[in-house]
Amino acid sequence: MLRLQGINAVIAVLVAFVVLHLVFVPEQHSIRTTFSTLLGGTSFLLMTWSVVLATRLEIFEEMFGGLDRMYQVHRVAGTFTAVFALVHFFSIPKELPAGVDPVLNSTFPSAQIGMAAMVLLVIGLFVALNRKISYSRWRNPHKVMAFVYILVIGHFMNAPGIFFEQFSAAGILLIVAGLIGMIALVYTMFGMNKRTAKHFTIEAVNSLERATEVVLKPVGDMLKFKPGQFAFVEIQGKDWSEPHPFTIASAPDEDRLRFTMKVLGDWTRKVREELQPGGEVVVRGPYGRFDASKTSSKRQVWIAGGIGLTPFLSKLRAMDEEDNREVHFAYAARNKEEAIFIEELEAIATDRHNITIYPLFSDEGDFARIDVAKQKLPDPLTDYEYFICGPKPMVEGLMKDLKKEGVKRKAIHVEAFEFR
Ligand SMILES: Cc1cc2nc3c(=O)[nH]c(=O)nc-3n(C[C@H](O)[C@H](O)[C@H](O)COP(=O)(O)OP(=O)(O)OC[C@H]3O[C@@H](n4cnc5c(N)ncnc54)[C@H](O)[C@@H]3O)c2cc1C
């Protein structure tokens, strides 16, 4: 779940800027200049948040509720960065006010730099939002945004004093943000945002229905993680492109690391068709905060759609004897064949009095929906805490309906299998 702490921090910085900008507004400013520079500054601060979140630091995972949430905020902040920059560009007065010295206030090269940054930003936004461009094609060009960030700093630091006063309160805030952003940028660009690598050899590659289970044996230390966390998997070898994120499906005390990968695109297809035991894999992590053991409620509903099963697999495999949570687990799949690991799950549920499994097969007309939950759960929906992972439409539909039924937002935890 997206945590308020992070969102509050983003809002606090923006509000501080808006207040400082409006309270100490220079006398020569027209309303239009004040408005336009306000948008320019806000756009820059949002971009700085995007840059800072790309550091993947644990402290931000704690504040925002996991890396997947950080990337959601990164994406939204990036979108508003471009929109505000556009409005800033079109609203900024093109002429200096009467009486302002044009030499002292030369707009060169600020305007040109700003224009270049804005064009790149808008192209970047278009590419990022265009789902037809695959993740691997988008990933490297997206790094141009680091250069755009530097351009934006160049733009406002060179802006005429009438538009940007370096020693005003709002100006100092932007400069400090810029310094933090530059440190974050260097940190990320030099790969320091990657968590420690753990080395593994591939022990088994098991074909499942539309998915592949990859079993890894540690070469040195085992990766430490909590059930529900994920890691970046880097298969070694020149044909294996960039790291891909996968939830760890094994339990933390197992001596092997297991991932279950749905066949979706080129990379996951290659895993299924070409990956062989004996190869080397680097795993970096753990990331994420989809942890059901830490919450206040002992009465939990888990809902998995398709491959959204993986975080729950780890949670179930990790459950110890003393765990007395009451878990109602709805596992939605197209049919029994696609409900991978259903036998293992049912065996766990048979062994334990506190877990009930509800397989829901859409081919048989059963879906993960609120009316179904109402029928199956022994008590009102508001008595439980919810953990949901699955396809976006399913997750969004369930969240909307749960809120309608009076379930509080903080009692709903969602894992997104998506960064971009
Ligand atoms: C936190 C998290 C946990 C996940 N856990 C699982 C899991 O347990 N099992 C599972 O099957 N899938 C999981 N996924 C999804 C998995 O990462 C993608 O399905 C996989 O990377 C697709 O790669 P592809 O090239 O085969 O498919 P493509 O068709 O190229 O990509 C499909 C989608 O996957 C995403 N994606 C692709 N490559 C990357 C990448 N290198 N980094 C980040 N995202 C990428 C993009 O959103 C893309 O739109 C998880 C994703 C995230 C973010």
The ligand as a Gaussian input file, in Angstrom:
#p B3LYP/6-31G(d) Opt

LIG

0 1
 C        7.530000      -6.053000      -7.938000
 C        7.304000      -7.021000      -9.061000
 C        7.169000      -8.375000      -8.796000
 C        6.922000      -9.274000      -9.832000
 N        6.810000     -10.600000      -9.551000
 C        6.530000     -11.471000     -10.542000
 C        6.405000     -12.877000     -10.282000
 O        6.567000     -13.352000      -9.167000
 N        6.109000     -13.684000     -11.331000
 C        5.936000     -13.203000     -12.597000
 O        5.674000     -13.971000     -13.504000
 N        6.064000     -11.887000     -12.870000
 C        6.371000     -11.012000     -11.880000
 N        6.545000      -9.689000     -12.169000
 C        6.416000      -9.239000     -13.568000
 C        7.688000      -9.556000     -14.346000
 O        8.732000      -8.712000     -13.925000
 C        7.440000      -9.318000     -15.828000
 O        6.374000     -10.125000     -16.235000
 C        8.643000      -9.676000     -16.659000
 O        9.716000      -8.826000     -16.358000
 C        8.250000      -9.597000     -18.120000
 O        9.366000      -9.611000     -18.945000
 P        9.252000      -9.998000     -20.503000
 O       10.406000      -9.351000     -21.181000
 O        9.098000     -11.446000     -20.670000
 O        7.877000      -9.374000     -20.937000
 P        7.541000      -7.988000     -21.649000
 O        6.337000      -8.252000     -22.494000
 O        8.754000      -7.393000     -22.263000
 O        7.139000      -7.090000     -20.417000
 C        5.864000      -7.136000     -19.837000
 C        5.811000      -6.084000     -18.745000
 O        6.730000      -6.448000     -17.700000
 C        7.415000      -5.284000     -17.218000
 N        8.850000      -5.479000     -17.405000
 C        9.470000      -6.045000     -18.463000
 N       10.799000      -6.053000     -18.276000
 C       11.015000      -5.453000     -17.080000
 C       12.181000      -5.153000     -16.333000
 N       13.393000      -5.478000     -16.779000
 N       12.046000      -4.513000     -15.144000
 C       10.821000      -4.171000     -14.708000
 N        9.682000      -4.445000     -15.342000
 C        9.770000      -5.081000     -16.517000
 C        6.893000      -4.096000     -17.972000
 O        5.863000      -3.502000     -17.178000
 C        6.299000      -4.690000     -19.202000
 O        5.251000      -3.918000     -19.677000
 C        6.815000      -8.790000     -11.156000
 C        6.983000      -7.432000     -11.420000
 C        7.231000      -6.560000     -10.393000
 C        7.408000      -5.096000     -10.696000

